[in-house]
Amino acid sequence: MDEKKLEEEVELLKLDVERLKKKKDEIPPHRHCLNCGIAIPPDKTFCSKKCENEWNAMLRKKKINMYVWMIFLVVLLVILFFAMGGH
């Protein structure tokens, strides 16, 4: 590439950077719904009551699942303890 083409390409890249900076400034402040991910106002956490209910149900299921695994591990440790002859 000759020097003139490089200079032209650099100028085009500079224009692209400026255009992207302006575009970035056009996006209004927002956040995303924890459940479905759509854009919502920055002062909200969920886009609807339905999403909030689904999120809370999922958290309850995860919590129950965690407790089940903990109980399973405790029972397994007790069985191993007694199986190895511990009293």
Buried (B, 14 or more C-beta within 10 A) or exposed (E): EEEEEEEEEEEEEEEEEEEEEEEEEEEEEEEEBBBBEEEBEEEEEBBBEEBBEBBEEEEEEEEEEEEEEEEEEEEEEEEEEEEEEEE
